[in-house]
């Protein structure tokens, strides 16, 4: 066998487009009936285990996206598979208007674990954010003379909750002066993500976060934390608020809570618990199947040593990415636990993502100059080391393509 024939040829930046990755056996599977959504690679994925996915050509991919962090325990973890299978045999969805054991148990466990007073289960982070906004407006009618203005601190558009009719006012993130200037008598709440995920994994500074909490307490308004991305262990603590030493009135959970199945939660504390009978509603909210999944995830995350592993693995990932960033002349590394963003020296993030796919590595790019890493919370050091090796090859591939483009322009 001629081993040189197994080497992959150098590609141009154009060749690193998603549509060049065409598996040989997927021609009979067509996406023509899918409504247009996001751009997806051509591979069709058929199975997963832990940090790995396999496509229909049986090629393995190391997954450091995990559904945007939704697969908190990785792909098809046995504890989640068993919980779902067992629950499905007895009861899936008795209906929103009826209690089920899983709903009651999960609500109780979430409140006990987070020091909350009430919990409401939903299907998605977007739904939970909209429910939080409705809850804040209800609180404003009851305690603040009908105030309904909610200030959202964000870098760019927040994205969730924008479908409501509430008065949402955006201010720059990590800017206390802008926040103070925006608050008025109509303001009922301040809402923010502890780490701005889609903006490029930008954490709140401790000074800013504590300043926001202090402002809310001084003015008697609600602090709402969108922990859809950062909650359920992603930052090395059960909630990101714990790592900052602050306490919100309302918390939104999603993504990792279901371990890959659609599940979210709205948590409220103290006087923020003001929904009345019949105000929240939904066909599938808190059904028995999804609640069983949430309980399995919560059991795992609260298991002894789990969060310590997240912190240790996060440090290993941070150190490895720091070395690569230095070697290739890239920029800032931002994040916490197992949520990291790496700023690149140029707008080549999509090219790197495509080159990484070519190397059997799944990454995401929330911004043109930023790579995001959201591996399973169970990721091993060996998985991280393998990811770094494949990312090194992807960086080299993009760098080579860039040099070839420059030479072509020069000629």
Beta strands, then each sheet from edge to edge (+ up, - down):
strand 1: 45-49
strand 2: 52-55
strand 3: 60-63
strand 4: 118-122
strand 5: 149-154
strand 6: 167-172
strand 7: 187-192
strand 8: 195-196
strand 9: 202-203
strand 10: 222-226
strand 11: 250-253
strand 12: 264-268
strand 13: 333-336
strand 14: 339-343
strand 15: 361-362
strand 16: 364-367
strand 17: 370-373
sheet 1: 1+ 2- 3+ 15+
sheet 2: 4+ 12- 11+ 10+ 7+ 5+ 6+
sheet 3: 8+ 9-
sheet 4: 13+ 14- 17+ 16-
end
